[in-house]
Amino acid sequence: MGHLRYGTSGGYSLSVCHPFFRRSSWPTKNLMLAGNFNMTNTKELNESLIAMGQHPIFATDTQALLEKVGYHLDEAHDNLYRYLRDEGHDA
């Protein structure tokens, strides 16, 4: 996957090139995101991540959104895993 867009804020470097990939040791929790948008509430998104117990280390809109979606993906995954485990399913 590749994505080319012009920068709307911040600097230009490989560390802010898309796509962003959120890796996990659980294969079903990996997430990749590329965007063509300019969000103006990145600070608020990062503050909400902090309130949920995360510690964002990035300041870009795409990375903030990736972490927000990833948080909810992890939560849904964990709930489904517990449900299936409690129903007697293994693996």
VOPAGU-2260 file (C-alpha; in pm, 1 decimal, decimal comma):
REM VOPAGU-2260
SITE   aa  ch    i         X         Y         Z
SITE  MET   A    0       0,0       0,0       0,0
SITE  GLY   A    1     126,0     346,2     -79,7
SITE  HIS   A    2     -14,9     690,4     -26,7
SITE  LEU   A    3     108,9    1030,1    -137,0
SITE  ARG   A    4     -29,8    1353,4      -2,0
SITE  TYR   A    5      93,4    1698,3      74,7
SITE  GLY   A    6     167,0    1784,2     437,6
SITE  THR   A    7     -89,6    2011,0     600,2
SITE  SER   A    8      99,6    2065,2     923,9
SITE  GLY   A    9     423,6    1969,7    1092,6
SITE  GLY   A   10     742,4    1876,6     915,3
SITE  TYR   A   11     832,3    1653,2     626,3
SITE  SER   A   12    1016,5    1332,3     710,8
SITE  LEU   A   13     987,8     956,1     681,4
SITE  SER   A   14     847,5     939,3    1035,2
SITE  VAL   A   15     527,6    1114,5     922,9
SITE  CYS   A   16     478,9     931,3     590,7
SITE  HIS   A   17     171,1     717,1     541,7
SITE  PRO   A   18      59,4     453,5     599,2
SITE  PHE   A   19      92,9     424,3     976,1
SITE  PHE   A   20      92,2      73,7    1117,9
SITE  ARG   A   21     -10,3     -18,6    1471,5
SITE  ARG   A   22     148,3    -355,6    1546,7
SITE  SER   A   23      42,2    -612,1    1801,4
SITE  SER   A   24     151,4    -961,6    1892,6
SITE  TRP   A   25    -216,2   -1057,4    1838,8
SITE  PRO   A   26    -258,9   -1085,8    1459,0
SITE  THR   A   27    -621,3    -970,3    1480,2
SITE  LYS   A   28    -518,3    -647,2    1654,5
SITE  ASN   A   29    -286,5    -512,3    1382,6
SITE  LEU   A   30    -413,1    -198,5    1214,8
SITE  MET   A   31    -293,2      17,5     925,7
SITE  LEU   A   32    -423,5     361,3     833,8
SITE  ALA   A   33    -356,6     613,1     560,2
SITE  GLY   A   34    -561,8     925,0     530,2
SITE  ASN   A   35    -626,5    1217,7     305,5
SITE  PHE   A   36    -769,5    1457,2     558,3
SITE  ASN   A   37    -672,5    1744,3     784,4
SITE  MET   A   38    -817,1    1703,2    1131,4
SITE  THR   A   39    -808,5    2009,5    1350,1
SITE  ASN   A   40    -879,5    1840,4    1684,5
SITE  THR   A   41    -564,5    1630,3    1719,2
SITE  LYS   A   42    -486,7    1782,1    2058,8
SITE  GLU   A   43    -831,0    1684,7    2188,6
SITE  LEU   A   44    -797,2    1333,2    2044,3
SITE  ASN   A   45    -465,2    1289,8    2222,8
SITE  GLU   A   46    -617,2    1422,8    2546,7
SITE  SER   A   47    -896,1    1163,8    2519,9
SITE  LEU   A   48    -635,1     891,9    2463,0
SITE  ILE   A   49    -453,9    1003,0    2778,1
SITE  ALA   A   50    -784,4     990,9    2969,2
SITE  MET   A   51    -824,1     627,7    2850,9
SITE  GLY   A   52    -480,4     541,4    2990,2
SITE  GLN   A   53    -274,8     564,4    2672,0
SITE  HIS   A   54      34,1     778,1    2629,3
SITE  PRO   A   55      45,8     911,7    2271,6
SITE  ILE   A   56     394,2     989,0    2148,0
SITE  PHE   A   57     287,7    1134,2    1812,7
SITE  ALA   A   58     134,9    1466,5    1719,7
SITE  THR   A   59      -9,7    1395,6    1374,9
SITE  ASP   A   60    -380,6    1366,9    1304,0
SITE  THR   A   61    -348,5    1028,2    1134,1
SITE  GLN   A   62    -152,9     876,1    1420,9
SITE  ALA   A   63    -401,7    1010,5    1677,1
SITE  LEU   A   64    -690,1     861,6    1478,8
SITE  LEU   A   65    -504,7     531,4    1438,3
SITE  GLU   A   66    -458,8     504,4    1815,2
SITE  LYS   A   67    -821,7     598,8    1885,0
SITE  VAL   A   68    -954,5     335,7    1641,8
SITE  GLY   A   69    -695,6      87,4    1768,5
SITE  TYR   A   70    -809,4     135,9    2126,8
SITE  HIS   A   71   -1167,3      48,2    2035,6
SITE  LEU   A   72   -1051,1    -243,2    1817,1
SITE  ASP   A   73    -855,1    -384,1    2112,1
SITE  GLU   A   74   -1153,2    -339,6    2342,1
SITE  ALA   A   75   -1390,7    -518,1    2100,8
SITE  HIS   A   76   -1135,6    -794,9    2041,8
SITE  ASP   A   77   -1088,2    -852,0    2415,0
SITE  ASN   A   78   -1464,0    -861,4    2477,8
SITE  LEU   A   79   -1517,3   -1113,6    2197,6
SITE  TYR   A   80   -1225,4   -1325,1    2316,7
SITE  ARG   A   81   -1362,7   -1338,1    2673,5
SITE  TYR   A   82   -1713,2   -1418,5    2548,9
SITE  LEU   A   83   -1596,0   -1706,8    2330,5
SITE  ARG   A   84   -1363,9   -1836,9    2602,3
SITE  ASP   A   85   -1646,9   -1831,3    2857,5
SITE  GLU   A   86   -1871,2   -2017,3    2610,5
SITE  GLY   A   87   -1615,4   -2298,3    2602,3
SITE  HIS   A   88   -1445,0   -2225,2    2270,6
SITE  ASP   A   89   -1070,9   -2269,9    2257,8
SITE  ALA   A   90    -812,0   -2113,2    2030,6
